Structure formats: C-alpha cells, structure tokens
Amino acid sequence: MDLDIKGRTAVISGGAGDMALETAKILRGEGCNLVLTDIDEDELKIAAGKLGGEVVTVVADLGDQAGADKVAQACADAGWDCDILVHAAGVTGAKGDPLDDITEDDWKHAWNTDFMTAVRMSKAFIPGMRKRGWGRAVFVVSENVAQPYPDEVVYNASKSAVLSFTKGMSQVYAQQGVLINCVAPAFIETDMTDGMMEKRAEEMGVSFDEAVETFLEEERPHLTLKRRGQPEEVAFVIACLCSSRASFVNGSNWRVDGGAVQSMNI
C-alpha cells in the first residue's frame, strides 16, 4: 500500500531498538527521509547500517531538553523539516513490590525516561508541524496502560501518563493538521524481553524457550496467540498511523498485543 508520505521526514527516537528499526525500514520503503536518535552510539550505527542509504543519526540523551533540541538541530542541518515523529525510547524501569521495593529514585528514573522524553520530543518537533499544517506523531506506550501489572508500577504509571499527554495534545493540534496517536505493544520479541526471559530462565533453571512458555502460561494467560509478537508486526501499525491514509485517526491508542489485554478496547 502507498502510504502517501514520499518525501516526508521521520524522526525516530529509540532508533537502535527493534521496533524502531522495523518502523524505519517501512518508512524508508515509503520514501521518507530518516533521522534516528538513540543514546547508544554503537547500536545506532548498526541500525543505520541495516537501513542503507542516507540516514541521519544523532547520539543524544533525551534526559533533558538539550538532548531533544540536539536532534532537532541535526534535522535542520540536513535541510529537513520533521513531518513525522515516532517516539519509541523508553525503559521498563525498576520492578518489585510497589511500596517495599520501589525507591523514589526508581520513580524519578522511569518518569524522566518514559514520560518526560515524550514531552521534550513533542516540544522540539510538534510546533513546527503545526506551523506547516501537516504532521503525524506516534508514541509507543504499552499494554500496561490498560492492564497494569503489580510488579511494574513505575512503567505502568509513566506509560499511562504518556497516553494521557498525547490524548490532550491530539485535541489541541488536530485542526491544524497534526494527528497524534499511541501504539501499545505487548510482549514483543525485542532485546528488552530477551533480557527478561534470560533472567527468568536462570532463576527457574530452565531453557530460554521454557521460560517464554511458562511466562505466557502464568503471566500472560490472555495472550491468545501464545507467542511473542514480532517487531515488524508493531512497526506496520506505527507506519500506518504515520501515513496520510490515517487521516481520520486521532487521539487513539492502538493495541498490538495478541489479545493480552483482557478488557474491550472502547
């Protein structure tokens, strides 16, 4: 399908990550200019190498506004205006008992990394989209915004805040041509969930595959497809929301969760 975004410029945060990379591949195939940013320089270079062609890469820490502004400046230096923002940067954060194990520093870290980075990237790029009269912004949240897990309270709260923030922005900027949405993946095959399963396998004294199988049975019983999702399955939904075709989609949260969230999406 032609997404009608040829010549548009897409800025993708967390650009070294699996979902971000797969999204970049689709957008590149649709004729977009690409600006990828990540805090990990080596992994960012590897990601850019997999894309081929001209890709602007920016090593930046989005932990403060200067990092987001650095990305914006790199985009401007390339002679491009950002039309599409995909914000995929984030961390799971600390896990454990909501009160006994989670420290105030844990809360601050997750809030700054998951929520405030979304605010900073929005401030850096959405005003320009509004001024030019066209834009798309997609923020990667999580199944946790609809189905919070008790051992992931910092992640639940920070990603839910991103969803609320983007909903508010969507109501302000849509009439000026900027459509803003979220995508909520669940248990995708990424480095993050690989790490979770490796730790689980070690703790249980089982193989990696057995760790995945038991996790699905015990922790994600409603994930009806009974497997981890693939990054490209999430990327397809993100890319659609970045397109001109998704011209009547605004302020929504699209789940890509294999049925993991039990509630109806209404």
C-alpha positions as CSV (number, residue, x, y, z in Angstrom):
1,M,0.0,0.0,0.0
2,D,1.2,3.5,-0.8
3,L,1.1,5.4,2.5
4,D,1.4,8.7,0.6
5,I,4.3,10.0,2.6
6,K,7.1,10.0,0.0
7,G,9.5,12.9,0.7
8,R,8.3,13.3,4.3
9,T,10.9,13.4,7.1
10,A,10.5,11.0,10.0
11,V,12.4,11.4,13.3
12,I,12.5,8.2,15.3
13,S,13.7,8.0,18.9
14,G,15.0,4.9,20.5
15,G,16.2,4.3,16.9
16,A,18.5,1.4,17.8
17,G,15.6,-0.6,19.1
18,D,13.9,-3.4,17.3
19,M,10.5,-1.9,16.8
20,A,12.0,1.5,15.8
21,L,14.3,-0.1,13.3
22,E,11.5,-2.1,11.7
23,T,9.4,1.1,11.5
24,A,12.3,2.9,9.9
25,K,12.5,0.1,7.3
26,I,8.9,0.6,6.3
27,L,9.1,4.4,6.2
28,R,12.3,4.2,4.2
29,G,10.5,2.0,1.7
30,E,7.7,4.6,1.5
31,G,10.3,7.2,0.5
32,C,10.8,9.1,3.8
33,N,13.9,10.8,4.9
34,L,15.1,9.3,8.2
35,V,16.6,10.8,11.4
36,L,17.3,8.2,14.0
37,T,18.4,9.0,17.6
38,D,19.5,6.9,20.4
39,I,21.7,7.1,23.5
40,D,23.8,4.1,22.4
41,E,26.2,5.1,19.6
42,D,27.4,1.7,18.6
43,E,23.9,0.2,18.4
44,L,22.7,3.3,16.5
45,K,25.4,2.7,13.9
46,I,24.4,-0.9,13.5
47,A,20.8,0.1,13.0
48,A,21.7,2.7,10.4
49,G,23.8,0.2,8.5
50,K,20.8,-2.2,8.2
51,L,18.8,0.6,6.6
52,G,21.2,1.6,3.8
53,G,21.1,4.9,2.0
54,E,21.3,8.3,3.7
55,V,20.2,8.2,7.3
56,V,20.9,11.0,9.8
57,T,21.9,9.5,13.2
58,V,22.1,11.5,16.4
59,V,23.5,10.2,19.6
60,A,21.5,12.1,22.2
61,D,20.4,11.8,25.8
62,L,16.8,12.8,25.9
63,G,17.0,13.1,29.7
64,D,16.9,16.8,29.3
65,Q,15.6,19.3,26.7
66,A,19.1,19.9,25.3
67,G,19.1,16.3,24.0
68,A,15.8,16.7,22.1
69,D,17.0,20.1,20.8
70,K,20.2,18.4,19.5
71,V,18.0,16.0,17.5
72,A,16.0,19.0,16.1
73,Q,19.2,20.8,15.1
74,A,20.6,17.7,13.3
75,C,17.3,17.5,11.4
76,A,17.6,21.2,10.4
77,D,21.3,20.8,9.5
78,A,20.2,18.2,7.0
79,G,17.8,20.7,5.4
80,W,14.7,18.7,6.6
81,D,11.6,19.7,8.4
82,C,10.2,16.9,10.7
83,D,6.8,15.7,9.4
84,I,6.6,12.5,11.4
85,L,7.7,11.8,15.0
86,V,7.9,8.2,16.3
87,H,8.8,8.2,19.9
88,A,9.9,4.7,20.9
89,A,12.5,5.5,23.5
90,G,11.9,4.2,27.0
91,V,12.8,1.7,29.7
92,T,10.8,-0.8,31.8
93,G,12.4,0.6,35.0
94,A,12.6,-1.0,38.4
95,K,10.4,-3.9,39.3
96,G,9.1,-5.3,42.5
97,D,6.7,-4.7,45.4
98,P,5.0,-1.3,44.7
99,L,5.9,0.0,48.1
100,D,8.6,-2.2,49.6
101,D,11.0,-2.4,46.6
102,I,10.5,0.7,44.6
103,T,12.5,3.7,45.7
104,E,11.9,7.4,44.9
105,D,14.9,7.3,42.6
106,D,13.3,4.5,40.7
107,W,10.2,6.6,40.2
108,K,12.2,9.6,39.0
109,H,14.2,7.5,36.6
110,A,11.1,5.9,34.9
111,W,9.3,9.2,34.9
112,N,12.2,11.1,33.3
113,T,13.0,8.4,30.8
114,D,9.5,7.3,29.7
115,F,7.3,10.3,30.2
116,M,9.5,13.5,30.1
117,T,11.3,12.4,27.0
118,A,7.9,12.3,25.2
119,V,7.3,15.8,26.4
120,R,10.7,17.0,25.3
121,M,10.5,15.5,21.8
122,S,7.0,16.9,21.4
123,K,8.2,20.4,22.3
124,A,11.1,20.0,19.8
125,F,9.0,18.9,16.8
126,I,5.3,19.3,17.0
127,P,5.2,23.1,17.0
128,G,6.9,23.0,13.6
129,M,4.4,20.5,12.2
130,R,1.6,22.7,13.4
131,K,3.1,25.8,11.7
132,R,3.4,23.9,8.4
133,G,-0.1,22.5,8.7
134,W,0.7,18.7,8.5
135,G,2.2,16.2,10.9
136,R,2.0,12.8,12.5
137,A,3.2,11.8,15.9
138,V,3.1,8.2,17.3
139,F,4.1,7.4,20.8
140,V,4.9,3.8,21.8
141,V,3.3,3.0,25.2
142,S,2.4,-0.5,26.4
143,E,-0.3,-3.0,27.2
144,N,0.4,-1.8,30.8
145,V,-1.7,1.4,30.2
146,A,-4.8,-0.8,30.0
147,Q,-3.7,-3.7,32.1
148,P,-1.2,-2.7,34.7
149,Y,0.9,-5.4,36.3
150,P,1.7,-5.0,40.1
151,D,5.4,-5.6,39.8
152,E,5.8,-2.9,37.1
153,V,4.2,0.1,38.8
154,V,6.8,2.7,37.6
155,Y,6.3,1.5,34.0
156,N,2.5,1.4,34.4
157,A,2.4,5.0,35.6
158,S,4.8,6.6,33.3
159,K,3.4,5.0,30.1
160,S,-0.1,5.8,31.2
161,A,1.0,9.4,31.6
162,V,2.3,9.4,28.0
163,L,-1.1,8.2,26.8
164,S,-2.9,10.9,28.7
165,F,-0.4,13.6,27.5
166,T,-0.8,12.6,23.9
167,K,-4.6,12.5,24.1
168,G,-4.5,16.0,25.4
169,M,-2.2,17.2,22.6
170,S,-4.4,15.5,20.0
171,Q,-7.3,17.6,21.0
172,V,-5.4,20.8,20.5
173,Y,-3.5,20.3,17.3
174,A,-5.7,18.1,15.1
175,Q,-7.4,21.0,13.4
176,Q,-4.0,22.4,12.5
177,G,-3.2,19.2,10.6
178,V,-1.2,17.3,13.3
179,L,-2.6,13.9,14.2
180,I,-1.3,12.3,17.4
181,N,-1.8,8.7,18.4
182,C,-0.3,5.9,20.5
183,V,0.6,2.2,19.9
184,A,0.5,-0.2,22.8
185,P,2.6,-3.4,22.2
186,A,2.6,-6.4,24.4
187,F,5.4,-9.0,24.9
188,I,7.3,-8.3,21.7
189,E,10.4,-10.2,20.7
190,T,13.0,-7.5,21.5
191,D,16.2,-7.1,23.4
192,M,14.1,-6.0,26.4
193,T,12.0,-9.1,26.6
194,D,15.0,-11.3,25.7
195,G,16.6,-9.9,28.9
196,M,13.5,-10.6,30.9
197,M,13.3,-14.2,29.7
198,E,17.0,-14.9,30.1
199,K,16.7,-13.8,33.7
200,R,13.6,-15.9,34.2
201,A,15.3,-18.9,32.7
202,E,18.3,-18.5,35.0
203,E,16.1,-18.1,38.1
204,M,14.0,-21.1,37.2
205,G,16.8,-23.3,36.0
206,V,15.1,-23.9,32.6
207,S,15.8,-23.2,29.0
208,F,15.0,-19.9,27.3
209,D,12.1,-21.4,25.4
210,E,10.7,-22.9,28.5
211,A,10.9,-19.5,30.2
212,V,8.9,-18.0,27.4
213,E,6.3,-20.8,27.5
214,T,5.8,-20.6,31.3
215,F,5.7,-16.8,31.2
216,L,2.9,-17.0,28.7
217,E,1.0,-19.5,30.8
218,E,1.5,-17.9,34.1
219,E,1.8,-14.1,33.5
220,R,0.0,-13.5,30.1
221,P,-2.8,-16.1,30.1
222,H,-5.0,-13.9,27.8
223,L,-2.4,-13.6,25.1
224,T,-4.4,-15.8,22.8
225,L,-1.8,-16.2,20.1
226,K,0.5,-17.9,22.6
227,R,3.8,-16.3,21.3
228,R,5.8,-13.2,21.5
229,G,4.9,-10.6,18.9
230,Q,7.4,-9.6,16.2
231,P,8.8,-6.1,15.9
232,E,7.6,-5.8,12.3
233,E,4.1,-6.5,13.5
234,V,4.1,-3.4,15.6
235,A,6.0,-1.4,13.0
236,F,3.2,-2.0,10.5
237,V,0.7,-0.3,12.8
238,I,3.0,2.6,13.6
239,A,3.7,3.2,10.0
240,C,0.0,3.2,9.1
241,L,-0.6,5.9,11.8
242,C,2.3,7.9,10.3
243,S,0.7,8.0,6.9
244,S,-1.6,10.3,5.0
245,R,-4.0,7.4,4.8
246,A,-4.7,7.6,8.5
247,S,-6.3,11.0,8.1
248,F,-9.3,10.3,10.4
249,V,-7.4,8.7,13.3
250,N,-6.5,11.0,16.2
251,G,-6.1,10.6,19.9
252,S,-6.3,6.8,19.7
253,N,-4.4,4.0,21.3
254,W,-3.8,1.0,19.0
255,R,-3.1,-2.2,20.8
256,V,-0.8,-4.7,19.2
257,D,-0.9,-7.3,22.0
258,G,-2.0,-10.7,20.6
259,G,-5.1,-10.5,22.9
260,A,-3.0,-10.0,26.1
261,V,-5.3,-7.2,27.4
262,Q,-8.5,-8.8,28.6
263,S,-10.7,-5.7,28.5
264,M,-12.5,-4.5,25.5
265,N,-10.9,-1.6,23.7
266,I,-13.6,1.1,23.7
